[in-house]
Amino acid sequence: MRQAVERTHTGGQFVMSDMVQAIHVIGVGIDLIEVPRIARMIDEHGQRFLDRVFTLVEQNYANASPAQRAQRFAARFAAKEAALKALSMGVREGIAWTDIECTHRDDGSPMLHVRARAAEIARVRGIDAWLVSLSHIEQIAAATVTAGRKMQER
């Protein structure tokens, strides 16, 4: 599998380059979630739920589009679930929801950041590359996550 390579430019921002790099696939996860379920959790538990599950960056992104707010939260929730499946782990393994963050590049494509316990597990398993795909409509959000190891150029 090939993945676009991110490069750090002045200012510390990551951008997509024209280059691709092969990765060895270690795990794949997929998740579907009903958007109304996430909307209900937000209505019932408010900011407490949002802070427990979503990083500030994720919250700001979802809140920037009131019309798609619940869909954006649901897609990111699905990405977190898919990432846990790709790691073959679960929240019960000591991974906090906010250890996995789904953001996006300037071109709008999603990307995944892992930290804390999720990053430890990824490191132990040799995972240093993530591919993420999100999709959502009014009632359903979906995500796929592929966890891999960058292969050395020959």
C-alpha positions in Angstrom: 0.0 0.0 0.0 1.2 3.5 -0.7 0.6 6.6 1.4 1.2 10.3 0.7 4.2 11.5 2.6 3.8 14.5 5.0 6.7 17.0 5.2 7.2 19.6 7.8 7.6 23.1 6.4 8.7 26.4 8.0 6.2 27.1 10.8 5.8 23.4 11.7 2.8 22.7 9.5 2.4 19.4 7.7 1.4 19.4 4.1 0.9 16.7 1.5 3.7 16.3 -1.0 3.6 14.7 -4.4 5.7 11.8 -3.2 4.2 8.5 -2.0 5.8 5.9 0.3 4.9 2.3 0.6 3.7 1.0 4.0 3.3 -2.5 5.4 -0.2 -2.9 6.7 -0.4 -4.0 10.3 -4.1 -3.5 11.1 -7.3 -2.3 9.6 -10.4 -1.0 11.3 -13.8 0.1 10.1 -16.8 1.6 12.0 -20.3 2.8 11.3 -22.3 4.9 13.7 -25.7 6.4 13.7 -25.4 10.2 13.7 -28.6 10.6 15.9 -26.9 8.4 18.6 -24.0 10.9 18.9 -26.4 13.9 18.8 -28.4 12.3 21.6 -25.2 11.8 23.7 -24.4 15.5 23.2 -27.9 16.6 24.1 -28.0 14.3 27.2 -24.4 14.8 28.5 -23.3 18.1 26.9 -19.8 19.4 27.3 -18.9 16.6 29.7 -19.3 14.0 26.9 -17.6 16.2 24.3 -14.5 16.7 26.6 -14.3 13.0 27.5 -14.4 11.9 23.8 -13.2 14.7 21.6 -10.1 16.9 21.7 -10.5 20.7 21.5 -9.3 20.6 17.9 -12.0 18.1 17.0 -14.6 20.1 18.9 -13.7 23.3 17.1 -13.8 21.7 13.7 -17.3 20.1 14.4 -18.7 23.3 15.9 -17.5 25.4 12.9 -20.4 23.9 10.9 -23.7 23.9 12.9 -25.5 22.2 10.0 -23.0 19.2 10.0 -22.0 19.4 13.7 -23.4 16.0 14.7 -22.2 14.4 11.5 -18.7 15.6 12.0 -18.6 14.4 15.6 -20.0 11.0 14.6 -17.4 10.6 11.8 -14.6 11.4 14.3 -16.1 9.0 16.8 -16.2 6.3 14.1 -12.5 7.1 13.3 -11.6 6.6 16.9 -13.4 3.2 17.0 -11.8 2.2 13.7 -8.3 3.1 15.0 -8.9 1.0 18.1 -9.8 -1.9 15.9 -6.7 -1.3 13.8 -4.6 -1.4 17.0 -6.6 -4.6 18.1 -7.3 -2.7 21.3 -10.1 -1.0 23.1 -10.7 1.8 25.5 -10.7 -0.9 28.2 -6.9 -1.3 27.5 -6.2 2.1 29.0 -6.6 4.1 25.9 -8.6 7.3 26.4 -10.9 8.6 23.6 -8.8 11.7 23.4 -5.6 9.7 22.9 -6.8 9.4 19.3 -7.4 12.6 17.4 -8.8 12.9 13.9 -8.0 16.2 12.2 -7.6 17.2 8.6 -5.0 18.6 6.3 -5.4 21.9 4.5 -6.8 20.0 1.5 -9.6 18.6 3.7 -8.3 15.0 3.8 -8.5 13.4 7.3 -5.4 12.4 9.3 -5.0 10.7 12.6 -2.8 11.6 15.6 -2.2 9.2 18.5 -0.8 10.1 21.8 -0.3 8.7 25.3 -1.3 5.1 25.7 -2.4 4.8 22.0 1.0 6.0 20.8 2.8 3.6 23.2 0.8 0.6 21.7 1.4 1.8 18.2 5.1 2.1 18.8 5.3 -1.4 20.3 3.5 -2.8 17.3 5.7 -0.9 14.8 3.0 1.4 13.6 4.2 4.8 12.3 1.7 5.5 9.5 -2.1 5.9 9.5 -4.5 6.2 6.6 -8.0 7.5 7.4 -11.1 7.8 5.4 -14.3 9.4 6.7 -17.8 9.6 5.2 -21.1 10.9 6.6 -24.6 11.6 5.6 -27.6 12.7 7.6 -28.1 9.5 9.5 -24.8 7.5 9.3 -21.1 8.2 9.7 -18.4 5.8 8.7 -14.6 5.6 9.0 -11.8 3.2 8.0 -8.4 3.3 9.5 -5.3 1.5 8.2 -2.4 1.2 10.6 1.0 0.5 9.1 4.7 0.8 9.1 6.6 2.9 6.6 8.7 0.7 4.3 12.3 1.7 3.6 13.0 3.1 0.1 15.0 0.7 -2.0 
